[in-house]
Amino acid sequence: MKKMHVKRGDIVKVISGKDKGKEGKIVTAYPETGKVVVEGVAMVKKHQKARAQGQESGIIHKEAAIDASNVMRVCSKCGKAARTGVKVLEDGSKVRYCKKCEEVFND
């Protein structure tokens, strides 16, 4: 399993691609492939057939997975997209922090 700099629930900003500049929350993270699904980003149309009675068929809009390297975590303190670092605390636990303002993320 690969390590990723972001995880599910993080607020991120897209830094490259057709949705550059958009912000959203990570819905799903796929560490095996290095991809993430961000709320409201990389919207695609899917032609769906009704599989069960009562289920609607037609064209639905859903988010597609984008590469994790195309997103940066948004710091809650400084409000900017910043790289994340890892600090080891005195008790031996690891925490992520913003490299711009040194604020520790409370995950």
trRosetta pair geometry for C-beta under 8 A, 3 or more apart (Angstrom, degrees):
i j d omega theta_ij theta_ji phi_ij phi_ji
1 31 5.2 39 -172 115 91 130
1 32 6.6 -60 -122 -78 68 68
2 31 5.1 -169 63 173 76 85
2 32 7.0 141 16 -109 97 20
2 34 5.9 -24 83 -73 153 89
3 31 7.2 -4 -103 -150 14 120
4 7 6.6 134 86 -73 111 67
4 29 6.2 -163 69 -175 161 128
4 31 5.3 -127 -19 -109 115 86
4 34 6.8 164 -95 -131 106 62
4 36 7.7 136 -176 -59 151 111
4 68 5.2 -81 -146 -170 115 165
5 68 7.0 147 40 156 82 117
5 73 7.1 -126 137 -19 95 113
5 83 7.6 -57 -170 -158 147 68
5 84 5.3 153 -175 49 100 115
6 10 4.8 -127 -160 57 93 155
6 12 5.8 14 -133 -80 152 133
6 26 6.0 152 149 -52 118 155
6 29 6.9 -166 106 -106 83 132
6 36 6.4 -15 91 -75 125 157
6 68 6.0 -166 40 -156 108 105
6 71 6.2 -29 -12 99 162 117
6 73 5.6 174 -100 -65 98 98
6 84 7.7 140 -73 7 63 144
7 10 5.9 105 58 -21 53 115
7 26 6.9 169 120 85 26 150
7 29 5.6 -85 -144 -8 48 164
7 107 7.7 45 60 -142 129 134
8 26 5.3 -133 -123 110 38 106
8 27 7.2 -23 -139 140 92 16
8 28 6.4 -2 -102 -118 110 25
8 29 5.1 -125 -52 -1 78 106
9 25 6.7 -22 -150 -171 28 104
9 26 6.4 -34 20 64 24 92
9 107 7.9 114 90 -149 129 83
10 25 7.2 159 83 -150 34 61
10 26 5.0 26 51 10 80 121
10 73 5.3 -66 -180 -118 129 100
11 23 6.5 22 176 178 93 106
11 24 7.4 -156 -147 116 65 18
11 25 5.6 -39 -96 -93 64 68
11 73 7.2 86 75 -158 57 65
11 74 4.8 -58 111 49 99 112
11 76 7.7 98 42 -74 131 84
12 23 6.9 -179 93 -147 38 67
12 24 6.7 -22 60 66 77 60
12 25 7.7 118 16 -121 77 21
12 26 6.0 56 0 -48 122 97
12 36 7.6 53 29 114 162 155
12 38 6.2 -97 65 -113 115 128
12 71 4.1 30 163 175 137 120
12 72 6.3 151 -157 74 86 30
12 73 5.6 -54 -101 -97 78 42
12 74 6.3 175 -116 -10 20 87
12 81 7.6 62 -165 -124 56 105
13 21 7.2 -26 -174 -153 100 23
13 22 7.3 167 -152 88 61 36
13 23 4.9 -31 -97 -95 74 84
13 71 6.7 151 72 -155 35 72
13 72 5.5 -23 58 62 88 85
13 74 5.3 94 -26 -65 101 104
13 81 4.0 -93 45 -79 131 129
14 17 6.2 -76 175 53 120 108
14 19 4.8 27 85 105 170 92
14 20 5.5 -129 115 -112 100 33
14 21 6.6 -29 70 29 90 27
14 22 5.0 20 22 55 120 81
14 23 7.6 -146 3 -77 75 35
14 24 8.0 22 -30 21 99 98
14 38 7.0 -171 -63 66 103 166
14 41 5.8 159 -51 -142 136 142
14 66 7.3 4 -121 109 113 164
14 70 6.0 4 -152 143 78 95
14 71 5.7 -42 -99 -97 51 77
15 20 6.6 8 167 -136 17 87
15 70 6.0 -163 53 -174 77 52
15 71 6.6 158 4 -111 89 21
15 72 5.4 58 -40 -8 127 107
15 81 6.6 175 -74 141 107 157
16 20 5.7 1 -124 -94 18 109
16 70 4.9 -106 57 -136 88 92
17 20 5.8 157 60 -52 54 80
17 42 7.6 -18 141 -81 144 101
17 66 6.6 -90 -16 -148 175 133
17 70 5.4 31 -15 -162 123 143
18 42 7.6 109 62 -100 105 67
19 22 4.6 -46 169 18 97 132
19 41 4.7 135 141 -152 163 89
19 42 5.9 -100 -9 -52 143 62
19 66 7.8 -104 43 -73 125 159
22 38 7.8 132 110 122 110 135
22 40 6.8 -142 174 112 130 100
22 41 5.2 162 101 -99 136 102
23 74 6.3 21 -137 -40 122 150
24 38 4.3 113 82 166 121 97
24 39 4.0 -161 -177 64 117 77
24 40 4.9 -172 -98 49 138 97
24 41 5.2 -149 21 -21 144 109
25 38 7.1 155 76 -154 28 69
25 39 4.8 24 51 8 77 129
26 29 5.9 26 165 -59 131 95
26 36 5.2 -53 -136 -174 111 124
26 37 7.1 107 -162 71 64 52
26 38 5.8 -45 -98 -98 55 69
26 39 7.7 -118 -68 -10 10 84
26 71 7.8 127 -79 131 108 164
27 37 4.7 -54 60 100 103 102
27 38 6.9 161 3 -118 87 15
27 39 5.5 119 -47 -61 106 79
27 63 6.8 121 24 65 142 150
28 36 7.0 170 91 -157 55 56
28 37 4.3 27 48 34 93 116
28 65 7.7 -67 86 -98 108 99
29 35 7.9 172 -157 96 49 47
29 36 5.0 -16 -109 -109 70 88
29 37 7.8 -133 -67 22 36 71
29 68 7.4 53 -144 -92 95 122
30 33 4.7 1 124 42 120 99
30 34 7.3 -34 96 28 82 17
30 35 4.7 4 56 62 114 84
30 36 7.0 -163 22 -78 74 39
30 65 6.5 -6 15 -139 131 144
31 34 7.0 29 -158 -78 34 44
33 65 7.6 44 96 146 133 151
34 67 6.2 10 123 -150 97 78
34 68 5.2 -113 175 19 70 113
34 69 7.3 13 162 -22 118 91
35 65 4.0 51 154 165 131 120
35 66 6.5 160 -155 80 89 22
35 67 5.8 -61 -104 -101 73 38
35 68 6.2 -151 -111 -32 17 82
36 65 6.6 151 74 -152 19 80
36 66 6.4 -31 65 64 72 72
36 67 7.9 32 21 145 78 13
36 68 5.0 92 -14 -91 107 80
36 71 6.3 -64 57 21 139 147
37 42 8.0 -114 -138 63 62 122
37 63 5.1 111 -171 114 97 121
37 64 7.4 -143 -119 125 89 17
37 65 5.2 -60 -72 -94 80 67
37 66 7.7 122 -102 14 37 72
38 41 4.0 6 87 38 111 128
38 42 7.1 93 50 17 93 102
38 63 6.6 -152 68 -167 45 141
38 66 6.6 -32 9 32 108 118
38 71 6.6 162 -63 -95 141 146
39 63 6.8 -95 -116 -63 25 156
40 43 7.2 -25 -164 -56 39 108
40 63 7.0 -28 -11 -86 14 119
41 63 6.3 50 63 -139 56 112
41 66 6.7 -61 125 -4 115 140
42 63 5.8 75 75 -163 84 72
42 64 4.3 -100 138 57 113 88
42 65 7.4 -76 99 62 153 10
42 66 5.0 -180 -41 -51 152 111
43 61 5.4 6 -173 -176 111 104
43 62 7.2 156 -146 83 66 20
43 63 6.2 -48 -92 -95 55 54
43 64 7.5 151 -122 1 7 87
44 61 7.3 161 79 -150 32 59
44 62 6.3 -29 61 68 80 69
44 63 7.6 88 16 -157 83 13
44 64 4.6 59 -10 -42 126 117
45 59 5.2 -7 -171 -173 109 109
45 60 7.4 147 -156 74 57 35
45 61 6.0 -35 -98 -95 61 66
46 59 7.1 149 72 -156 38 57
46 60 5.2 -25 62 63 93 86
46 61 7.7 159 16 -96 80 17
46 62 5.8 -5 0 21 125 114
47 58 7.7 -91 -144 158 59 24
47 59 5.6 -30 -97 -97 62 72
48 57 5.9 -151 104 -144 71 60
48 58 6.7 -4 57 59 84 39
48 59 7.5 140 16 -110 79 21
48 60 5.3 8 3 5 130 115
49 57 5.2 0 -146 -128 33 121
50 53 7.9 64 156 -102 120 25
50 55 4.6 155 -149 90 83 89
50 56 6.3 -103 -91 156 105 9
50 57 3.9 -85 -31 -48 85 99
51 55 5.8 -12 46 69 67 155
52 55 4.6 85 58 -10 79 122
66 70 5.4 -79 151 63 115 135
66 71 7.1 108 97 -35 118 108
67 70 4.9 93 72 -4 86 105
68 71 6.2 -68 -159 39 45 102
72 81 3.9 87 93 178 122 108
72 82 6.6 150 164 42 119 16
72 83 6.9 -63 -144 -77 112 46
73 81 7.0 141 77 -148 31 67
73 82 6.8 -47 79 63 81 65
73 84 5.4 38 32 -48 138 119
73 98 7.8 -132 100 -99 112 82
73 105 7.6 -38 159 -83 147 150
74 79 6.9 -5 178 -164 101 37
74 80 7.0 -159 -146 112 71 16
74 81 5.4 -45 -91 -87 68 63
74 82 7.7 95 -131 14 28 75
75 78 4.7 27 90 43 132 88
75 79 6.6 -58 79 -14 80 17
75 80 6.0 4 35 55 106 61
75 81 7.8 170 0 -106 78 14
75 82 5.1 13 -29 22 116 124
75 98 4.1 42 -103 -104 129 146
75 100 6.5 -124 -13 49 155 115
75 101 6.2 135 162 30 161 118
75 103 6.0 111 -165 56 118 127
75 105 7.8 -117 -126 -80 69 96
76 79 7.5 20 -164 -75 20 54
76 103 7.4 -129 58 126 77 147
76 105 7.6 117 9 -120 108 77
77 98 6.8 -143 42 20 111 155
77 101 5.4 -137 94 97 125 151
77 103 4.1 161 10 -65 146 167
78 82 7.1 58 66 -31 130 138
78 98 6.6 173 19 152 117 157
78 100 5.6 -99 50 100 165 125
78 101 4.4 170 -40 -28 126 141
78 103 7.1 -174 -14 2 92 133
80 100 6.1 -23 74 53 124 171
82 98 4.8 59 86 -159 144 91
82 99 5.6 -169 164 48 109 77
82 100 4.2 -108 -117 -8 141 113
82 101 7.5 -128 -54 7 172 82
83 99 4.5 -10 76 24 92 136
83 100 7.8 124 37 -34 70 81
84 96 4.9 -2 -178 -172 122 111
84 97 6.9 142 -157 67 71 33
84 98 6.8 -46 -107 -97 64 40
84 99 6.8 -161 -107 -20 13 95
84 105 7.3 -21 -132 -11 118 137
85 96 7.1 147 76 -156 37 60
85 97 5.4 -29 64 63 88 86
85 98 8.0 7 21 109 87 5
85 99 5.1 101 -21 -76 110 97
86 94 5.4 -2 -174 -171 109 111
86 95 7.2 156 -152 78 61 33
86 96 5.9 -38 -96 -98 66 59
86 97 7.6 149 -101 16 18 82
87 94 7.1 156 79 -153 41 59
87 95 5.5 -19 60 62 91 85
87 96 8.0 148 17 -112 77 12
87 97 5.6 30 -8 -5 114 129
87 104 7.2 -74 37 -105 132 104
88 92 6.8 -18 -176 -147 100 33
88 93 7.5 162 -153 83 59 29
88 94 5.6 -34 -98 -96 66 71
89 92 7.0 -39 74 28 74 18
89 93 5.1 -3 41 61 115 79
89 94 7.5 -164 4 -87 82 20
89 95 6.3 52 -36 -2 109 111
95 104 5.2 14 139 -157 136 112
95 105 7.1 178 173 56 91 70
95 107 7.7 -177 -143 12 77 106
96 104 7.5 126 85 -158 44 63
96 105 4.7 -15 87 40 96 121
96 107 6.7 67 31 -35 110 126
97 102 6.1 3 163 -162 128 42
97 103 6.4 173 -159 86 84 35
97 104 4.7 -45 -98 -100 97 54
97 105 6.4 -164 -96 -3 35 78
98 101 5.1 11 99 47 128 81
98 102 6.6 -65 75 -10 79 10
98 103 4.7 17 28 50 119 84
98 105 7.0 112 -37 -49 80 91
99 102 7.6 32 -138 -74 23 52
